[in-house]
């Protein structure tokens, strides 16, 4: 039995506790000081939070520019979306696995205990990205949970065997179904895309996450179709939607109806602030912020979280897989900045996505010991200064440390 203690951990601005971790779980949380032992850590009054949870990351696209530079110069000069197909066709399991490996190591170093990752399954990528993701999932299982979603990035009904590949992906070990119906060329194709995704989820007994209406077009309305299908199929609580930006451009009455439907469907919404700032369609100036109706969704009781979404790919050219950074973007774009508001973005990168992924989660007796010690005394300061992670504990083990006893990385 392995055991150590973390002393003087600040769980909020006025509560200092002492944590004992035994065999990868919290075995004691005491407000009374515990006897120090050789391998203990001293948080020295720093803020301790549950480890971050990233509910949406297109992981196999990460660091795509590396692969782009291997393409002919004429391909490198194409628009980023046009060049993406060349990069995907050049995928090997090895080069995709190397880039996923880097993305996952960043997640661990920055204190993430679970990732829901999306891998493209289509004629260009075939199942190579999936195979790579499953390799990395196994490699880092001792540190982080990876849920892998099979994702038809370019739509389903393109005549290139995507439907068969989605079945093959689930049989090969994918954990869940992703969908992106809003990009299909007709409403009939959108409906068929949604139906296929629900059929697959029912057949393989898994959950669903759709990328939804990531546009300023007010006629893009797949969110309500997905919510209605969720209710019709009795899959409440098993379906989530990412982005859902078009709802911000609906008239208020229609938006309110859709929000009620989403609530009835027990859907969670993942809105990725930093990506929205640069990818929402810009047909006018000034460009819209690109976020959904965050406050209205929250007021309706709908779980809303935020995620990294992309790292250095053709949708987003930055990112370091750090959910503290992601939370700060959400505090700005969603206007969760003032006292009584900024704590909401903490929940958006911890408890809410943990609930979505069905994690056994939190800093309490018997829970898996996943936590981050931030070099700050309160959450607002951590956001403001983007402070270092003084220590990252994942599955009870020290994954990364700085500013405590030594600098090291798992």
C-alpha positions as a Markdown table, in Angstrom:
| # | Residue | x | y | z |
|---|---|---|---|---|
| 1 | Unk | 0.0 | 0.0 | 0.0 |
| 2 | Unk | 1.5 | 3.4 | -1.1 |
| 3 | Unk | 0.5 | 6.5 | 0.9 |
| 4 | Unk | 1.6 | 10.1 | 1.2 |
| 5 | Unk | 0.2 | 13.4 | 2.3 |
| 6 | Unk | -0.3 | 16.9 | 0.9 |
| 7 | Unk | -0.2 | 19.5 | 3.7 |
| 8 | Unk | -1.7 | 23.0 | 3.8 |
| 9 | Unk | -3.9 | 22.7 | 0.7 |
| 10 | Unk | -6.2 | 25.6 | 0.1 |
| 11 | Unk | -9.6 | 24.3 | -1.2 |
| 12 | Unk | -11.1 | 27.7 | -1.4 |
| 13 | Unk | -10.1 | 31.2 | -0.2 |
| 14 | Unk | -10.7 | 30.4 | 3.5 |
| 15 | Unk | -10.3 | 26.6 | 4.0 |
| 16 | Unk | -6.9 | 25.0 | 4.5 |
| 17 | Unk | -6.9 | 21.2 | 4.6 |
| 18 | Unk | -4.5 | 18.3 | 4.7 |
| 19 | Unk | -4.9 | 15.5 | 2.2 |
| 20 | Unk | -3.9 | 11.9 | 2.4 |
| 21 | Unk | -3.6 | 9.8 | -0.7 |
| 22 | Unk | -3.5 | 6.0 | -0.5 |
| 23 | Unk | -3.3 | 3.7 | -3.5 |
| 24 | Unk | -4.3 | 6.4 | -6.0 |
| 25 | Unk | -7.3 | 7.6 | -4.0 |
| 26 | Unk | -8.0 | 10.3 | -1.4 |
| 27 | Unk | -8.1 | 8.4 | 1.9 |
| 28 | Unk | -8.4 | 11.3 | 4.3 |
| 29 | Unk | -9.2 | 15.0 | 4.1 |
| 30 | Unk | -8.5 | 16.7 | 7.4 |
| 31 | Unk | -8.7 | 20.3 | 8.7 |
| 32 | Unk | -6.4 | 19.1 | 11.5 |
| 33 | Unk | -2.7 | 19.0 | 10.5 |
| 34 | Unk | -1.4 | 15.5 | 9.9 |
| 35 | Unk | 2.0 | 14.2 | 10.9 |
| 36 | Unk | 4.5 | 14.8 | 8.1 |
| 37 | Unk | 6.2 | 11.9 | 6.4 |
| 38 | Unk | 9.2 | 11.6 | 4.1 |
| 39 | Unk | 7.5 | 11.7 | 0.7 |
| 40 | Unk | 4.9 | 14.3 | 1.6 |
| 41 | Unk | 4.3 | 17.5 | -0.3 |
| 42 | Unk | 3.6 | 20.9 | 1.3 |
| 43 | Unk | 1.2 | 23.1 | -0.8 |
| 44 | Unk | 2.1 | 26.1 | 1.4 |
| 45 | Unk | -1.4 | 27.5 | 1.2 |
| 46 | Unk | -1.7 | 27.3 | -2.6 |
| 47 | Unk | -5.0 | 26.7 | -4.3 |
| 48 | Unk | -5.8 | 23.1 | -4.9 |
| 49 | Unk | -8.5 | 22.1 | -7.5 |
| 50 | Unk | -9.6 | 18.9 | -9.0 |
| 51 | Unk | -7.7 | 18.0 | -12.2 |
| 52 | Unk | -9.0 | 19.5 | -15.4 |
| 53 | Unk | -11.2 | 17.6 | -17.8 |
| 54 | Unk | -11.2 | 18.4 | -21.5 |
| 55 | Unk | -14.4 | 17.2 | -23.1 |
| 56 | Unk | -13.6 | 18.0 | -26.8 |
| 57 | Unk | -10.3 | 17.8 | -28.6 |
| 58 | Unk | -9.7 | 17.0 | -32.3 |
| 59 | Unk | -6.5 | 15.3 | -31.3 |
| 60 | Unk | -5.2 | 13.8 | -34.5 |
| 61 | Unk | -5.1 | 17.1 | -36.2 |
| 62 | Unk | -2.8 | 18.6 | -33.6 |
| 63 | Unk | 0.4 | 20.1 | -34.9 |
| 64 | Unk | -0.7 | 19.6 | -38.5 |
| 65 | Unk | 1.9 | 22.1 | -39.8 |
| 66 | Unk | 4.6 | 19.5 | -39.2 |
| 67 | Unk | 2.9 | 17.3 | -41.8 |
| 68 | Unk | 2.1 | 20.2 | -44.1 |
| 69 | Unk | 5.8 | 21.1 | -44.4 |
| 70 | Unk | 6.4 | 17.6 | -45.8 |
| 71 | Unk | 4.0 | 18.4 | -48.7 |
| 72 | Unk | 5.1 | 20.0 | -52.0 |
| 73 | Unk | 5.4 | 23.7 | -51.9 |
| 74 | Unk | 2.3 | 24.3 | -54.0 |
| 75 | Unk | 0.3 | 22.4 | -51.3 |
| 76 | Unk | 1.9 | 24.4 | -48.5 |
| 77 | Unk | 0.5 | 27.6 | -50.1 |
| 78 | Unk | -3.0 | 26.3 | -50.4 |
| 79 | Unk | -5.8 | 27.6 | -48.1 |
| 80 | Unk | -5.6 | 25.7 | -44.9 |
| 81 | Unk | -8.8 | 23.8 | -45.5 |
| 82 | Unk | -7.7 | 22.8 | -49.0 |
| 83 | Unk | -4.3 | 21.6 | -47.7 |
| 84 | Unk | -5.9 | 19.5 | -45.0 |
| 85 | Unk | -6.9 | 16.8 | -47.4 |
| 86 | Unk | -3.3 | 16.4 | -48.6 |
| 87 | Unk | -2.1 | 16.1 | -45.0 |
| 88 | Unk | -4.8 | 13.6 | -44.1 |
| 89 | Unk | -4.1 | 11.4 | -47.1 |
| 90 | Unk | -0.4 | 11.4 | -46.0 |
| 91 | Unk | -1.3 | 10.1 | -42.5 |
| 92 | Unk | 0.6 | 7.2 | -41.2 |
| 93 | Unk | -0.2 | 5.6 | -37.9 |
| 94 | Unk | 3.3 | 6.6 | -36.8 |
| 95 | Unk | 3.2 | 10.3 | -37.6 |
| 96 | Unk | -0.3 | 10.7 | -36.2 |
| 97 | Unk | 0.6 | 8.8 | -33.0 |
| 98 | Unk | 3.7 | 11.1 | -32.5 |
| 99 | Unk | 1.5 | 14.2 | -32.7 |
| 100 | Unk | -1.2 | 12.8 | -30.4 |
| 101 | Unk | 1.6 | 11.8 | -28.0 |
| 102 | Unk | 2.8 | 15.4 | -27.8 |
| 103 | Unk | -0.8 | 16.7 | -27.3 |
| 104 | Unk | -1.5 | 14.2 | -24.5 |
| 105 | Unk | 1.8 | 14.9 | -22.8 |
| 106 | Unk | 0.9 | 18.6 | -22.8 |
| 107 | Unk | -2.5 | 17.7 | -21.3 |
| 108 | Unk | -0.8 | 15.7 | -18.5 |
| 109 | Unk | 1.8 | 18.4 | -17.7 |
| 110 | Unk | -1.0 | 21.0 | -17.5 |
| 111 | Unk | -3.1 | 19.0 | -15.1 |
| 112 | Unk | -5.8 | 17.2 | -17.2 |
| 113 | Unk | -7.0 | 13.9 | -16.0 |
| 114 | Unk | -9.4 | 13.0 | -18.8 |
| 115 | Unk | -9.8 | 13.8 | -22.5 |
| 116 | Unk | -12.6 | 13.1 | -25.0 |
| 117 | Unk | -10.7 | 13.0 | -28.3 |
| 118 | Unk | -12.1 | 13.0 | -31.8 |
| 119 | Unk | -10.4 | 11.3 | -34.7 |
| 120 | Unk | -11.4 | 11.7 | -38.3 |
| 121 | Unk | -12.8 | 8.6 | -40.0 |
| 122 | Unk | -13.2 | 9.2 | -43.7 |
| 123 | Unk | -11.8 | 8.3 | -47.1 |
| 124 | Unk | -8.7 | 10.4 | -46.6 |
| 125 | Unk | -7.8 | 9.3 | -43.1 |
| 126 | Unk | -9.4 | 5.9 | -43.2 |
| 127 | Unk | -8.8 | 4.3 | -39.7 |
| 128 | Unk | -5.1 | 5.4 | -39.4 |
| 129 | Unk | -5.9 | 8.2 | -36.9 |
| 130 | Unk | -8.1 | 5.9 | -34.9 |
| 131 | Unk | -5.4 | 3.3 | -34.6 |
| 132 | Unk | -2.9 | 5.9 | -33.5 |
| 133 | Unk | -5.3 | 7.3 | -30.9 |
| 134 | Unk | -6.0 | 3.9 | -29.5 |
| 135 | Unk | -2.2 | 3.3 | -29.2 |
| 136 | Unk | -1.7 | 6.5 | -27.2 |
| 137 | Unk | -4.8 | 5.8 | -25.1 |
| 138 | Unk | -3.2 | 2.5 | -23.9 |
| 139 | Unk | 0.3 | 4.1 | -23.6 |
| 140 | Unk | -0.9 | 6.7 | -21.1 |
| 141 | Unk | -3.6 | 4.8 | -19.3 |
| 142 | Unk | -1.7 | 5.0 | -16.1 |
| 143 | Unk | -2.0 | 8.8 | -16.1 |
| 144 | Unk | -5.0 | 9.9 | -18.0 |
| 145 | Unk | -8.3 | 8.7 | -19.4 |
| 146 | Unk | -8.9 | 9.0 | -23.1 |
| 147 | Unk | -12.3 | 8.5 | -24.6 |
| 148 | Unk | -12.0 | 8.2 | -28.4 |
| 149 | Unk | -14.8 | 9.3 | -30.7 |
| 150 | Unk | -15.1 | 8.2 | -34.3 |
| 151 | Unk | -15.8 | 11.5 | -36.2 |
| 152 | Unk | -17.0 | 11.9 | -39.8 |
| 153 | Unk | -15.3 | 15.3 | -40.3 |
| 154 | Unk | -16.3 | 15.7 | -43.9 |
| 155 | Unk | -19.9 | 14.4 | -43.6 |
| 156 | Unk | -21.3 | 11.0 | -44.0 |
| 157 | Unk | -23.0 | 10.9 | -47.4 |
| 158 | Unk | -20.1 | 11.7 | -49.7 |
| 159 | Unk | -20.1 | 8.4 | -51.6 |
| 160 | Unk | -16.7 | 7.3 | -50.2 |
| 161 | Unk | -17.6 | 4.7 | -47.7 |
| 162 | Unk | -17.7 | 6.8 | -44.5 |
| 163 | Unk | -20.7 | 4.9 | -43.1 |
| 164 | Unk | -18.8 | 1.6 | -43.4 |
| 165 | Unk | -15.7 | 3.2 | -41.8 |
| 166 | Unk | -17.7 | 4.4 | -38.9 |
| 167 | Unk | -18.9 | 0.8 | -38.2 |
| 168 | Unk | -15.3 | -0.4 | -38.6 |
| 169 | Unk | -14.1 | 2.2 | -36.1 |
| 170 | Unk | -16.5 | 1.1 | -33.5 |
| 171 | Unk | -15.6 | -2.5 | -33.9 |
| 172 | Unk | -11.9 | -1.5 | -33.7 |
| 173 | Unk | -12.3 | 0.0 | -30.3 |
| 174 | Unk | -13.7 | 3.6 | -30.6 |
| 175 | Unk | -15.6 | 4.6 | -27.4 |
| 176 | Unk | -18.3 | 6.8 | -28.9 |
| 177 | Unk | -19.9 | 8.4 | -32.0 |
| 178 | Unk | -19.2 | 11.9 | -33.2 |
| 179 | Unk | -21.3 | 13.7 | -35.8 |
| 180 | Unk | -21.3 | 17.0 | -37.7 |
| 181 | Unk | -24.6 | 17.1 | -39.5 |
| 182 | Unk | -24.7 | 20.9 | -40.2 |
| 183 | Unk | -22.1 | 20.7 | -42.9 |
| 184 | Unk | -24.2 | 18.3 | -45.1 |
| 185 | Unk | -25.4 | 19.9 | -48.3 |
| 186 | Unk | -29.1 | 19.5 | -47.9 |
| 187 | Unk | -31.6 | 19.2 | -45.1 |
| 188 | Unk | -32.4 | 15.7 | -46.1 |
| 189 | Unk | -28.7 | 14.8 | -45.8 |
| 190 | Unk | -28.5 | 16.4 | -42.4 |
| 191 | Unk | -31.5 | 14.4 | -41.2 |
| 192 | Unk | -29.9 | 11.2 | -42.6 |
| 193 | Unk | -26.6 | 12.0 | -40.9 |
| 194 | Unk | -28.3 | 12.5 | -37.5 |
| 195 | Unk | -30.3 | 9.3 | -38.0 |
| 196 | Unk | -27.2 | 7.3 | -38.8 |
| 197 | Unk | -25.3 | 8.6 | -35.8 |
| 198 | Unk | -28.1 | 7.7 | -33.5 |
| 199 | Unk | -28.5 | 4.3 | -35.1 |
| 200 | Unk | -24.8 | 3.6 | -34.6 |
| 201 | Unk | -25.0 | 4.8 | -30.9 |
| 202 | Unk | -27.9 | 2.4 | -30.3 |
| 203 | Unk | -26.2 | -0.5 | -32.0 |
| 204 | Unk | -22.9 | -0.1 | -30.1 |
| 205 | Unk | -24.4 | 1.1 | -26.9 |
| 206 | Unk | -22.4 | 4.4 | -26.6 |
| 207 | Unk | -22.9 | 8.1 | -26.2 |
| 208 | Unk | -22.9 | 10.8 | -28.9 |
| 209 | Unk | -21.3 | 14.2 | -29.3 |
| 210 | Unk | -22.2 | 16.3 | -32.3 |
| 211 | Unk | -20.4 | 19.4 | -33.6 |
| 212 | Unk | -23.4 | 21.6 | -34.2 |
| 213 | Unk | -24.2 | 24.7 | -36.2 |
| 214 | Unk | -20.7 | 26.3 | -35.9 |
| 215 | Unk | -21.7 | 29.3 | -38.0 |
| 216 | Unk | -23.4 | 32.7 | -37.9 |
| 217 | Unk | -26.1 | 31.4 | -40.3 |
| 218 | Unk | -29.5 | 31.7 | -38.6 |
| 219 | Unk | -30.9 | 29.0 | -40.9 |
| 220 | Unk | -28.5 | 26.4 | -39.6 |
| 221 | Unk | -30.8 | 24.5 | -37.2 |
| 222 | Unk | -29.4 | 21.0 | -36.6 |
| 223 | Unk | -29.3 | 21.6 | -32.8 |
| 224 | Unk | -33.1 | 21.3 | -32.5 |
| 225 | Unk | -33.1 | 18.2 | -34.8 |
| 226 | Unk | -30.6 | 16.5 | -32.5 |
| 227 | Unk | -32.4 | 17.5 | -29.4 |
| 228 | Unk | -35.7 | 16.2 | -30.8 |
| 229 | Unk | -34.0 | 12.9 | -31.9 |
| 230 | Unk | -32.6 | 12.5 | -28.4 |
| 231 | Unk | -36.0 | 12.7 | -26.9 |
| 232 | Unk | -37.6 | 10.5 | -29.5 |
| 233 | Unk | -34.9 | 7.8 | -29.0 |
| 234 | Unk | -35.1 | 8.1 | -25.2 |
| 235 | Unk | -31.4 | 8.9 | -25.0 |
| 236 | Unk | -31.6 | 11.8 | -22.6 |
| 237 | Unk | -28.3 | 12.5 | -20.8 |
| 238 | Unk | -26.2 | 10.6 | -23.4 |
| 239 | Unk | -26.0 | 13.3 | -26.1 |
| 240 | Unk | -23.9 | 16.5 | -26.1 |
| 241 | Unk | -23.4 | 19.3 | -28.6 |
| 242 | Unk | -20.3 | 21.3 | -29.4 |
| 243 | Unk | -20.2 | 25.0 | -30.4 |
| 244 | Unk | -23.9 | 25.6 | -31.2 |
| 245 | Unk | -23.0 | 29.1 | -32.3 |
| 246 | Unk | -25.9 | 29.7 | -34.7 |
| 247 | Unk | -28.4 | 29.9 | -31.9 |
| 248 | Unk | -26.8 | 33.3 | -31.0 |
| 249 | Unk | -28.1 | 34.6 | -34.4 |
| 250 | Unk | -31.7 | 33.2 | -34.1 |
| 251 | Unk | -34.5 | 35.5 | -33.2 |
| 252 | Unk | -35.0 | 35.5 | -29.4 |
| 253 | Unk | -38.3 | 33.6 | -29.5 |
| 254 | Unk | -37.0 | 30.8 | -31.6 |
| 255 | Unk | -33.8 | 30.6 | -29.6 |
| 256 | Unk | -35.9 | 30.2 | -26.4 |
| 257 | Unk | -37.8 | 27.3 | -27.9 |
| 258 | Unk | -34.6 | 25.6 | -28.9 |
| 259 | Unk | -33.1 | 26.1 | -25.4 |
| 260 | Unk | -36.2 | 24.5 | -23.9 |
| 261 | Unk | -35.9 | 21.5 | -26.2 |
| 262 | Unk | -32.2 | 21.1 | -25.4 |
| 263 | Unk | -33.1 | 21.2 | -21.7 |
| 264 | Unk | -35.8 | 18.5 | -22.2 |
| 265 | Unk | -33.2 | 16.4 | -24.0 |
| 266 | Unk | -30.8 | 16.7 | -21.1 |
| 267 | Unk | -28.0 | 17.6 | -23.4 |
| 268 | Unk | -24.8 | 19.2 | -22.4 |
| 269 | Unk | -23.2 | 22.0 | -24.5 |
| 270 | Unk | -19.5 | 22.5 | -25.1 |
| 271 | Unk | -18.6 | 25.9 | -26.3 |
| 272 | Unk | -14.9 | 26.5 | -27.1 |
| 273 | Unk | -14.3 | 30.2 | -26.7 |
| 274 | Unk | -10.8 | 30.7 | -28.2 |
| 275 | Unk | -11.5 | 28.6 | -31.3 |
| 276 | Unk | -14.8 | 30.5 | -31.8 |
| 277 | Unk | -12.9 | 33.7 | -32.0 |
| 278 | Unk | -11.1 | 32.7 | -35.1 |
| 279 | Unk | -13.2 | 30.1 | -36.9 |
| 280 | Unk | -16.8 | 31.5 | -36.9 |
| 281 | Unk | -17.7 | 32.5 | -40.4 |
| 282 | Unk | -16.9 | 36.1 | -41.0 |
| 283 | Unk | -19.2 | 37.6 | -43.6 |
| 284 | Unk | -19.4 | 41.0 | -42.0 |
| 285 | Unk | -17.5 | 43.5 | -39.9 |
| 286 | Unk | -17.1 | 43.9 | -37.0 |
| 287 | Unk | -16.8 | 40.1 | -36.7 |
| 288 | Unk | -19.1 | 38.5 | -34.1 |
| 289 | Unk | -17.5 | 36.9 | -31.0 |
| 290 | Unk | -18.8 | 33.6 | -32.2 |
| 291 | Unk | -20.1 | 32.1 | -28.9 |
| 292 | Unk | -23.4 | 30.6 | -28.2 |
| 293 | Unk | -26.1 | 32.0 | -25.8 |
| 294 | Unk | -24.0 | 30.9 | -22.8 |
| 295 | Unk | -25.9 | 32.8 | -20.1 |
| 296 | Unk | -29.3 | 31.8 | -21.3 |
| 297 | Unk | -28.3 | 28.1 | -21.5 |
| 298 | Unk | -26.9 | 28.2 | -18.0 |
| 299 | Unk | -30.0 | 30.0 | -16.6 |
| 300 | Unk | -32.1 | 27.3 | -18.2 |
| 301 | Unk | -30.2 | 24.7 | -16.2 |
| 302 | Unk | -28.2 | 23.2 | -19.1 |
| 303 | Unk | -24.7 | 22.1 | -18.4 |
| 304 | Unk | -22.2 | 24.2 | -20.3 |
| 305 | Unk | -18.5 | 23.6 | -20.4 |
| 306 | Unk | -15.5 | 24.7 | -22.5 |
| 307 | Unk | -12.6 | 22.7 | -24.0 |
| 308 | Unk | -9.4 | 23.0 | -26.0 |
| 309 | Unk | -11.0 | 21.7 | -29.2 |
| 310 | Unk | -7.9 | 22.2 | -31.5 |
| 311 | Unk | -4.2 | 22.6 | -31.2 |
| 312 | Unk | -2.2 | 24.1 | -34.1 |
| 313 | Unk | -4.4 | 22.8 | -36.8 |
| 314 | Unk | -6.4 | 24.2 | -39.8 |
| 315 | Unk | -9.2 | 25.4 | -37.4 |
| 316 | Unk | -7.0 | 27.0 | -34.7 |
| 317 | Unk | -3.3 | 27.9 | -35.1 |
| 318 | Unk | -2.4 | 28.2 | -31.4 |
| 319 | Unk | -3.1 | 26.2 | -28.2 |
| 320 | Unk | -1.0 | 24.3 | -25.7 |
| 321 | Unk | -3.6 | 22.0 | -24.2 |
| 322 | Unk | -3.8 | 24.0 | -21.0 |
| 323 | Unk | -7.3 | 24.4 | -19.7 |
| 324 | Unk | -6.3 | 27.2 | -17.4 |
| 325 | Unk | -5.7 | 29.2 | -20.6 |
| 326 | Unk | -8.9 | 27.9 | -22.1 |
| 327 | Unk | -10.8 | 29.0 | -19.0 |
| 328 | Unk | -9.4 | 32.5 | -19.3 |
| 329 | Unk | -10.6 | 32.8 | -22.9 |
| 330 | Unk | -14.1 | 31.7 | -21.8 |
| 331 | Unk | -14.1 | 34.3 | -18.9 |
| 332 | Unk | -13.5 | 37.0 | -21.6 |
| 333 | Unk | -15.7 | 35.8 | -24.5 |
| 334 | Unk | -18.5 | 34.7 | -22.2 |
| 335 | Unk | -18.2 | 37.7 | -19.9 |
| 336 | Unk | -17.7 | 35.6 | -16.8 |
| 337 | Unk | -15.2 | 38.1 | -15.3 |
| 338 | Unk | -16.6 | 39.7 | -12.2 |
| 339 | Unk | -17.1 | 38.5 | -8.6 |
| 340 | Unk | -19.7 | 35.8 | -8.6 |
| 341 | Unk | -19.0 | 35.0 | -12.3 |
| 342 | Unk | -15.4 | 33.9 | -12.7 |
| 343 | Unk | -15.9 | 30.8 | -10.6 |
| 344 | Unk | -18.3 | 29.5 | -13.3 |
| 345 | Unk | -15.4 | 29.0 | -15.8 |
| 346 | Unk | -13.7 | 26.8 | -13.2 |
| 347 | Unk | -16.7 | 24.5 | -13.2 |
| 348 | Unk | -16.6 | 24.6 | -17.0 |
| 349 | Unk | -13.2 | 22.9 | -17.1 |
| 350 | Unk | -13.6 | 20.6 | -14.1 |
| 351 | Unk | -16.9 | 19.4 | -12.6 |
| 352 | Unk | -19.2 | 19.9 | -15.6 |
| 353 | Unk | -17.1 | 18.1 | -18.2 |
| 354 | Unk | -16.3 | 15.4 | -15.5 |
| 355 | Unk | -20.1 | 14.9 | -15.2 |
| 356 | Unk | -20.4 | 14.7 | -19.0 |
| 357 | Unk | -17.7 | 12.0 | -19.2 |
| 358 | Unk | -19.2 | 10.1 | -16.2 |
| 359 | Unk | -16.0 | 10.4 | -14.1 |
| 360 | Unk | -15.7 | 9.4 | -10.5 |
| 361 | Unk | -14.4 | 12.8 | -9.6 |
| 362 | Unk | -13.7 | 15.5 | -7.0 |
| 363 | Unk | -11.6 | 16.1 | -3.9 |
| 364 | Unk | -13.3 | 14.0 | -1.3 |
| 365 | Unk | -12.8 | 10.7 | 0.5 |
| 366 | Unk | -12.6 | 7.7 | -1.7 |
| 367 | Unk | -12.4 | 9.6 | -5.0 |
| 368 | Unk | -9.5 | 9.0 | -7.4 |
| 369 | Unk | -6.6 | 11.4 | -6.5 |
| 370 | Unk | -6.5 | 13.8 | -9.5 |
| 371 | Unk | -5.7 | 17.3 | -8.6 |
| 372 | Unk | -3.7 | 20.4 | -9.5 |
| 373 | Unk | -1.9 | 22.7 | -7.1 |
| 374 | Unk | -2.0 | 26.2 | -8.6 |
| 375 | Unk | 0.6 | 28.8 | -7.6 |
| 376 | Unk | -2.1 | 31.2 | -6.4 |
| 377 | Unk | -4.3 | 31.6 | -3.3 |
| 378 | Unk | -7.6 | 32.0 | -5.3 |
| 379 | Unk | -9.1 | 31.1 | -8.6 |
| 380 | Unk | -9.4 | 34.7 | -9.9 |
| 381 | Unk | -5.7 | 35.2 | -9.4 |
| 382 | Unk | -4.9 | 31.9 | -11.1 |
| 383 | Unk | -6.9 | 33.0 | -14.1 |
| 384 | Unk | -5.5 | 36.6 | -14.1 |
| 385 | Unk | -1.9 | 35.6 | -13.9 |
| 386 | Unk | -2.0 | 32.2 | -15.7 |
| 387 | Unk | 0.0 | 30.8 | -12.8 |
| 388 | Unk | 2.3 | 27.8 | -13.0 |
| 389 | Unk | 1.0 | 24.4 | -11.9 |
| 390 | Unk | 3.0 | 23.9 | -8.7 |
| 391 | Unk | 2.2 | 20.2 | -8.8 |
| 392 | Unk | 0.0 | 17.9 | -10.9 |
| 393 | Unk | -1.3 | 14.6 | -9.3 |
| 394 | Unk | -2.9 | 12.1 | -11.6 |
| 395 | Unk | -4.2 | 8.8 | -10.4 |
| 396 | Unk | -2.4 | 9.4 | -7.1 |
| 397 | Unk | 1.0 | 9.8 | -8.8 |
| 398 | Unk | 3.1 | 13.0 | -9.3 |
| 399 | Unk | 2.9 | 13.8 | -13.0 |
| 400 | Unk | 4.6 | 17.2 | -12.9 |
| 401 | Unk | 6.0 | 19.6 | -10.3 |
| 402 | Unk | 7.5 | 23.1 | -10.1 |
| 403 | Unk | 8.0 | 25.6 | -7.3 |
| 404 | Unk | 7.6 | 23.0 | -4.6 |
| 405 | Unk | 10.6 | 20.7 | -3.9 |
| 406 | Unk | 12.0 | 20.2 | -7.4 |
| 407 | Unk | 11.2 | 20.4 | -11.1 |
| 408 | Unk | 10.3 | 17.2 | -12.8 |
| 409 | Unk | 8.0 | 15.8 | -15.5 |
| 410 | Unk | 6.6 | 12.3 | -15.5 |
